């Protein structure tokens, strides 16, 4: 199965357009049989893209640091969750799993990559 990584915000962003784009991206990937690889969060644009992919029957893999998992922000319904120790490991693992990336607008985390 092919996989695409998506970088996006853990907040909903400043525009409903960002939320729509996240949902559309998740749905489009799933409908094309492309696995979503993302940061593993359940909130914000991260949660929307994952929920949309799952609702469309897609496979979704999250990659999250142990500290964030312990803070209970991990999405509970993913196909798979990989837990790493550092943010560097998180980005490295996402790059290893994905064949390419999409960066959705809406938050400072996307631009920090």
Phi, psi and omega in degrees: 000140176280155180221140176237133175272142178236124172259128178200175188281152173270007172245172182277355179082183185260002183214143175297337177299324178295319179295316178299317180297320179297315179297315181297321179296313180299316179295315182297318178298312182298317181295337179265005179072026180256125179292140174268127172243127183207184186290353172087003182281157179257354183254163172063208181296328176302312180296320181295315181295320179293313180301318181294318179296316179297317180297331179271008176087016183275167174264134183229125177245126176260149174231118188217148176287152179304319180301319178289323177298317180294334177278004175063040175253002179289143177290128186279349190245020183287160175293323179205149176227126176252126182256127180237173184268325186233164176295324177299315177297324180299309181293323178296316180292320177300317179296325179291328183275332188257148176270346179191177184224152170238133174250115178270143179286166172132349181198161183292335179299326179294317183284342180284348181285000000 
